Amino acid sequence: MELYRQVAIEVKRLIEQGALRAGERVPSVRKLSRQQKVSVSTVLQAYLLLENGGLIEARPQSGYYVRTRARALPPEPVMSSPSGTATSVEKGELIVDLFKAETTPGTVRLGCAYTGPSLFPVAGLNRAMVRVMKQLGDDANSYELPPGNLNLRRQIARRSLELGRSLDPNGIVITVGGMEALNLCLRAVARAGDTVAIESPTYFGILQVLESMGMKALEIPTHPREGISLDALAVAVRKNKIRAVISMTNGHNPLGSYMPDEKKKQLVALLARVDVPLIEDDVYGDLYFGERRPRTAWSYDRKGLVLLCSSFSKSLSPGYRVGWTVPGPRFQARVENLKFMSTIATATLPQAAVAEFLSDGGYERHLRRIRRTLATQVELLTDGIQKHFPAGTRVTRPQGGFVVWVEMPRALDAFELRKRALKEKISIAPGPIFSAKEKYRNFIRLNCGLPWTSEVERAVITIGQLARDMAKK
Ligand SMILES: Cc1ncc(COP(=O)(O)O)c(C=O)c1O
């Protein structure tokens, strides 16, 4: 094959695999000629070939860019409209069952928000773990009492300008994943019988936290791209005695929305007026697809009313179970006390290993890589839904993270679809587990965290086929 064709194939592969995305500049002619050790005219010929194929375009005095494919995207779901009354939460074993089905060997895991291990820096984390085991010696076996590993808190604080405001390491409490952070913060601000306002749909873990504490959920209308409706929330706080609000401002699960920064500011101002705490779940905050990290609502807080929760589960490793919270001066002592009362401490070694990994400097590079990969996987899975699901299906357009929320025709029952999909060894998450009132019967959430293999593609085709069969009946 001619040399220029080989070069063109390499560049085409970068585009197809998502390393180079629509609108991004491809390497300059000179740079590529140096990298590939070929002449400038060979690269020019390769770029001409790609240009003629519609993959890249030349922009005067600027270079070559990946063409923005005019993708015909499926329509989005509209703003949700839950009923305006608070309810107790009773999910029972439904969600644990979902996790168990996921881990049955041979199941294609489209039900849980999980990325394959290929996206985690496993080797780097292993090396960090070995180093800290040596450094800590006997201390590796002692309790790391709340607020947790100081080195890790320093590393988190070092990255805090990205969150929109600098953070004092002493204001951070390390937790067992984001889930413990949510648990502790909620217990710090509310008690059994209280009403908590949540987004609708919401992450089922939030419903489980409310259920375990005997609190009531008040579901608030939520926009698929811009998050919770402030108008509806303003009415809700006027009409109800709301103890706290929980919001996934950045990387909503299952919607994939990132609330605009200006709206976060308004949200904080609204809750400050009525003195209601906001528990901000920022677990997907680092996995945005845009140019820069969106700020947190916490960064606008001047009254100590925002309790920020996050974790390394989605970006580094869920198995390490390392999360953190910034409860603010009003609630920190209470959160630390509750932490001690519930688990005494977070495991010593994983905290130290994550700190070591962060201090090594490869984290930002790792994040850049997985953001690109996840954006591509979301795109491919959305294309799959577009091609294979019944007419009338709607899909969210996540701005980060790795789940999509799929609305199918009304008559379709997500539990029945899940049953049929499980027979084909595919797991999916049925919509009603994302609502206290079991809404969203015709919705499912699909995980885009797995590498796009032929097995995953076949699974999407199969779900689409099952859904089409059900829709026909
Ligand atoms: C929005 C959201 N918050 C919190 C969690 C829990 O995070 P962790 O695994 O760190 O406990 C998850 C996990 O899926 C999540 O999606």
The ligand as a MOL file (V3000), in Angstrom:
LIG
                    3D

  0  0  0     0  0            999 V3000
M  V30 BEGIN CTAB
M  V30 COUNTS 16 16 0 0 0
M  V30 BEGIN ATOM
M  V30 1 C -24.3640 9.9800 41.6200 0
M  V30 2 C -23.6630 8.9950 42.4580 0
M  V30 3 N -23.3320 9.3470 43.7140 0
M  V30 4 C -22.6890 8.4940 44.5280 0
M  V30 5 C -22.3370 7.2420 44.1010 0
M  V30 6 C -21.6390 6.3200 45.0440 0
M  V30 7 O -20.2800 6.4320 44.8650 0
M  V30 8 P -19.2490 5.4510 45.5640 0
M  V30 9 O -19.1520 4.2320 44.7260 0
M  V30 10 O -17.9910 6.2280 45.6450 0
M  V30 11 O -19.7760 5.1260 46.9260 0
M  V30 12 C -22.6470 6.8310 42.7990 0
M  V30 13 C -22.3020 5.4900 42.3190 0
M  V30 14 O -22.7720 5.0150 41.3050 0
M  V30 15 C -23.3300 7.7330 41.9570 0
M  V30 16 O -23.6600 7.4070 40.7130 0
M  V30 END ATOM
M  V30 BEGIN BOND
M  V30 1 1 1 2
M  V30 2 1 2 3
M  V30 3 2 2 15
M  V30 4 2 3 4
M  V30 5 1 4 5
M  V30 6 1 5 6
M  V30 7 2 5 12
M  V30 8 1 6 7
M  V30 9 1 7 8
M  V30 10 2 8 9
M  V30 11 1 8 10
M  V30 12 1 8 11
M  V30 13 1 12 13
M  V30 14 1 12 15
M  V30 15 2 13 14
M  V30 16 1 15 16
M  V30 END BOND
M  V30 END CTAB
M  END
